[in-house]
Amino acid sequence: MIKMTSIVLPPMLEKDKYSSLSASEKGEYAHNLLKEILKLNPEGLTVSQIDAAIYLEHTSIWHHLEILASRADCLKIKRGNVEVYFPNKVIGSLKEFDMEGEYYHYSFELVEDIYGKFVRLQTREKGESSSAVDSGVIMRADIIGDIIKSLTKIKKQYLKK
């Protein structure tokens, strides 16, 4: 069972000002707002908790939280039939390890969530702004060596040139 607690909210646009935004501006606003709400509520939140506290539609809240989770900007944990979203707090930049591939930019950061510290790898299309992340993954420090070994084997066995 999820304990319903009060939510800490950041300053928000008035509903009529939000309504006057273009569709893309609404999406960017919702994305940034939900990211900030999660930061202010590190104990985790459900879509329903956020829905009860703000004027965004339930489906919009769910949609943007799913995007944040797919980019490793937050952690989604299933608890029974409810999903709880937790912030992934950036605790350090690893810009010196960022890479440019042929099609994608790969960026690294240290993040922390309820389970501890991780390395986050995010990708975005080459030439896109740093906020245009396509996907992300977090990796615990204790398994990074095993991940590297697995990727090396995969490269040798399946990606021979």
C-alpha positions in Angstrom: 0.0 0.0 0.0 1.3 3.5 -0.9 1.1 6.0 1.9 -0.6 9.2 0.6 1.4 12.2 1.8 1.3 15.8 1.0 3.4 16.8 -2.0 5.9 19.6 -2.0 5.3 21.7 -5.2 7.6 24.2 -6.9 6.2 27.5 -8.2 3.9 26.8 -11.1 2.3 28.7 -14.0 -1.3 29.7 -13.4 -3.6 27.3 -15.2 -4.8 29.9 -17.7 -1.2 30.8 -18.6 -0.4 27.1 -19.1 -3.5 26.7 -21.3 -2.3 29.5 -23.6 1.1 27.7 -24.3 1.6 25.9 -27.6 1.6 22.1 -27.6 5.4 21.9 -27.6 5.7 24.5 -24.9 3.2 22.6 -22.8 5.2 19.4 -23.2 8.5 21.1 -22.2 6.8 22.8 -19.3 5.2 19.5 -18.1 8.5 17.7 -18.4 10.4 20.3 -16.4 7.7 20.6 -13.8 7.5 16.9 -13.1 11.2 16.6 -12.9 11.2 19.4 -10.3 8.3 17.9 -8.4 10.2 14.6 -8.1 13.3 16.4 -6.9 11.3 18.0 -4.2 9.7 14.7 -3.1 12.5 12.2 -2.8 10.3 9.7 -1.1 8.7 8.9 -4.4 5.3 9.8 -5.9 2.6 8.0 -7.9 0.7 9.5 -10.9 -2.4 9.7 -8.8 -0.6 11.7 -6.0 0.7 14.2 -8.6 -2.7 14.3 -10.4 -4.5 15.3 -7.1 -2.0 18.1 -6.6 -1.7 19.8 -10.0 -3.8 20.8 -13.0 -2.1 18.7 -15.6 -4.2 15.8 -16.9 -3.6 12.3 -15.5 -2.5 10.9 -18.9 -0.1 13.8 -19.5 1.5 13.2 -16.1 1.8 9.5 -16.8 3.2 10.2 -20.3 5.9 12.6 -19.1 6.9 10.4 -16.1 7.4 7.5 -18.5 9.6 9.6 -20.7 11.6 10.7 -17.7 12.0 7.0 -16.7 13.1 6.0 -20.2 15.8 8.6 -20.1 17.0 7.6 -16.6 16.0 11.0 -15.3 13.9 9.2 -12.7 13.5 5.7 -11.3 10.2 3.8 -11.7 9.4 1.0 -9.3 6.3 -1.2 -9.5 4.7 -1.7 -6.1 1.8 -4.1 -6.6 -0.4 -2.5 -9.3 1.0 1.0 -8.6 4.1 2.6 -10.1 6.1 4.9 -7.9 8.5 7.4 -9.4 11.7 8.6 -7.6 14.2 11.2 -8.6 17.6 10.4 -9.9 19.7 13.2 -8.4 22.7 14.2 -10.4 25.7 14.3 -7.9 28.5 14.8 -10.4 29.3 15.5 -14.0 31.5 13.1 -16.0 31.8 15.3 -19.0 35.4 14.3 -19.6 34.0 10.9 -20.6 31.3 12.1 -23.0 31.6 10.7 -26.5 30.5 11.5 -30.0 29.5 8.6 -32.1 28.6 8.7 -35.8 24.9 9.3 -35.1 24.7 9.9 -31.3 26.2 11.8 -28.4 26.8 9.8 -25.3 26.9 11.6 -21.9 27.9 10.3 -18.5 26.9 11.5 -15.0 27.0 10.2 -11.5 23.4 10.0 -10.0 21.9 8.9 -6.8 18.6 7.4 -6.0 17.0 5.4 -3.2 19.3 2.4 -4.0 22.5 4.3 -4.0 25.0 5.8 -6.5 25.1 4.9 -10.2 26.7 5.9 -13.4 24.0 7.2 -15.8 24.6 7.0 -19.6 22.2 9.0 -21.8 22.1 9.3 -25.5 20.8 12.0 -27.8 21.0 12.5 -31.6 24.2 14.2 -32.7 23.7 17.9 -33.0 20.7 18.1 -30.7 20.6 20.2 -27.6 21.7 18.6 -24.3 18.0 18.6 -23.2 17.0 16.4 -26.1 17.8 13.1 -24.5 16.5 10.0 -26.4 17.3 7.3 -23.8 19.2 6.5 -20.7 20.3 3.7 -18.4 21.8 3.7 -14.9 24.5 1.2 -13.9 25.7 0.2 -10.4 29.4 0.6 -9.8 29.8 -3.0 -8.7 28.6 -4.4 -12.1 30.2 -2.0 -14.5 33.1 -4.4 -15.0 30.7 -7.2 -15.9 28.8 -4.9 -18.2 32.0 -4.1 -20.1 32.9 -7.8 -20.3 29.5 -8.6 -21.7 29.6 -5.8 -24.2 33.0 -6.9 -25.3 31.8 -10.5 -25.9 28.7 -9.2 -27.8 30.9 -7.1 -30.0 33.3 -10.0 -30.8 30.5 -12.6 -31.4 27.8 -10.5 -33.1 29.2 -7.3 -34.4 32.2 -8.5 -36.4 33.1 -6.3 -39.3 
